Amino acid sequence: MAQKSEIEWTDATWNPVTGCTKIGPGCDNCYAERFAERWRGIEGHPYEQGFDMRLWPSRLGQPALWKKPRMIFVNSMSDLFHKDVPREFIDCVFEAMESADWHVYQVLTKRSSLMRNYVRHRYGGGRVPTHIWLGVSVEDAAHKGRIEHLRQINSDARFISFEPLLGPIGVVDLTGIAWAIVGGESGPGARPMEAAWATALRIACEQYEVAFFFKQWGGARPKSGGRLLEGEEWNGFPWPIVPKSIIAELA
């Protein structure tokens, strides 16, 4: 079953794929790898293979069993668009999301061009269903190209996770983006985030009318530095694209 999540911007996680490989500096201190490797070699544990990639066909039907509408972070322990995930399995994941359409699915990737290409093929240039939110992770200015790939997807629910934010993003075009999440790194060896980097993104979101969510400062633990930016909590959410069924559950 999907698991209740402590991540502030979602309700639950669903992992039809687990395991991944590093693709950029944002992966250096991967929380998912750190968690999974704790269990390597423990027979019968879901992570007995550590952070090696594994497909879980048995989990594909889980969203349909969860009757209350929820926001579901898809593959919090992997990347659905990793090159080693077969297209046929990605098809199965999308079919599950399309079928159990009373949920919102938040799909986040660093492999932005592969996501763009897959979505174009699947929907033939048509619009992605509004309950399937597609996002990219951007950790620094060198990886802003992922935003352009995201913008090339025909969707009303594009979002960006600037987490862990490892450097200034600089001038950024947020046209067509619905939501931005900003956060610092947490865990052993966490690299600090400067306030100016986060504030610059908040101002950019204001300029482009993008919902802004400040998740954390980070540190040894996710909550070490709290959630205040400029003395305030920023809990922006793209409410115009949230289905009424979800809003009713949150009321």
N, C-alpha and C positions, 0 to 999 in steps of 0.2 A: 504494500500500500504506500502511497505517497506519504512522506513524513512531514510533520509540522516543523516549520523552520523558524530559527531565531533571527534570520535576515530581516531587517526592518522593512524592506520594500516588497516582500512577498509573504504568502501564507504557508506554502508548502514546497517541498522539492520532490522531483520525480526523475529517477535516473535509469532510463532504459539502456544507457551506455555508461560505463565507468572506466576511468583510466585515461591518460593523455600523454603527450610529450610537449616539451617546452618549445615556444616559438618566438619569444621575445623577452625583454627585461622584466615585464610584468609577471612573468612565470617563475622568476628566479626563486622566490620564496613561497611557492604555491601551497596554499592551505590544504587543498584537496590531496595533493601528493603527500604532504606531511601526515595527514590523518590516515590515509590508506596504507602507507608503508608501516604504520604501527602494527598492522595485523598480518603482514606478509608471513606466510608459512603456517598460519593457524588454520588447521583443517576444518572445513565447514563454515568458516566465517565468510561473509560476502566479499571481504577484501583479502582472502587468503592468497590471491595473486598480487597483492600490493597495488601499485598504481599502473600495472600493465593493463592495456585496454581489454575490455570484455563487453560483449553484447549480451543483453538480457531480454530475449524474446518473451520470457515469462512475465515481464513487467509491462508489456505493451497494453494490456487490458486494464491496468490499474485505474486510469482516470475515469473510465466508464463506471467503475464500482464506487466512486466517491460522488455521492449524490448531491451534497451541498456545493454550490458554486464556490470556487476558490481561485486565487491567483497562484499559479504553479510555476516555479523556476525549473525549467527543463535542463537536465544534465548539469547540476551544480557540481558534480564530480567528474566532469569530462567536457568535451566540446563536440557537439553533434556533427559539426562539419570537418572534423579531423579527416585527413586523406585516407585513413585506414578504415573508416566507417563505410561499408558498402552503400551505394545509392539505394539499393533495394531495402536496406534496413531504415535509411532515412525516410523512404516512402512510407514504411510501416509506422514510424513515429508520427509523421504528418497525418496519416490516415486516422490514427488514434486521436490526435488533437482535433481534427475536423469532425470526427464522429461525436466525441464528448464535448460539444460546443457550448456547454453552460459554464465552463471554466475559462479563465484567461491563462494563456501560456506565454511565459517570458523566456525566449530563446536568445542566449547570449553567446557570441563567438569572437575569437580573434582571427579566424580564417574567413575574413569578410568577402573576399572575391569568390570563394567556393560557395558561401551562402547565397550571394547574389546570383551566381550562375544556376544553382539548384532551383531557387525560387522562380527565376525566369522560366526555366524549363517546366516546372510543375504547373505554373498558372498561366503559361503562354502569354505573358505580358499583362494578364488580368490582375486585379487587385487581390492582395493577400487578405484572407478573412480577418475581420477586425479583432477577433478574440485571440489571434496568434500575433504576439508582439515580437518583433525581431530587433535585436540590438547588437552592438559591437563594443568591445573593450578597447579603450585608448589610454595608454599609460603616460605618454609624453608626445612632444611635437613630432617626433620622427614617425609616429604611427597614425597621424591624422588622415592618411589615405584611406583608412578603414571607413571613415565617415563618408567619403565620397562613394565608396562601394555601397554603403547602406542607403545613401540617397538614391541610388539607381534601382532600388527595389520599390515596386508599386505598393505602398502601404501607408495607412494613416497612423500606424503605431510603431514608428521607428524610435529607438531609444539608444542612448550611449551610457556606458559605465566608465567614468574616468576614475577607475580604481584598480590597483593602487595608483594614485597620482604621483608620479616619480619626478616630474619636472614641469616647467611652465608649458602650456599648450600653445601660447601665442595667439595670433589672430586666427579665429576659427569661424567657419561658416556653418551655422546651425539651421539654415533654411530647411524646412521639411521635417525637422526633428520634433518629436512630441515631448520628450522627457530626457533629462540628464541626471545621472547619479554621480556624486563626487565623494571620494573617500580616501583616507590614507591607509598605508599598509599596516598589518598587524602580525604578531607572531615573532619568533626568534629572528634576530637580525633585521627587524623592520626598519625600512628606510624612511626618514622623516619627510613629511609634506609641509611645504611652506604656506603660510596663510595667504600670501599674495597670489599663489597659483589658484587656490580655491575661489578666492574673491573674484579674480578675473573671469572665471567660468560662470560664477553667479551673475556678474554684470552682462556677460554675453547672452546668458539665458534670458535675462530681462529684456535685452535688446531684440532678441528673436522671438520673444513670447513663448519660451520653452519652460515647462514645469521643471523646477530645480529641487533636487533632494540631496541634502548633505548627510551622508551616512555616518561618518566617523572620522576622527583624527588618527586613530590607530595607535600603535605602540606595542608593548609586550602582549597585550590582549586587545581584542576589538574595541572594548569599551574603555580602555585605559585613558584616553584623552577626551572622552565625552563626545557630544554631538553639536556643540554650540559653535557657530561661525559668526563672527562679528556680534557676539552676545545673544544670538538667536538660534532657535531650531528652524531648519528649513525642510519642510515635509511636502514639498510640491509634488503633485501627482497629476497625470494626464486624465482628469475626470471626464472630459467630453468623449473619450473613447472607451470608458469602462462600461461594460454592459449593465443594464438596470438590475439584473439578477444579482450581480456582485455587490452593487451599491446597497441593495436591500439586505444582504447578509451582513454588511458592515454597519448598517444603521442600528 
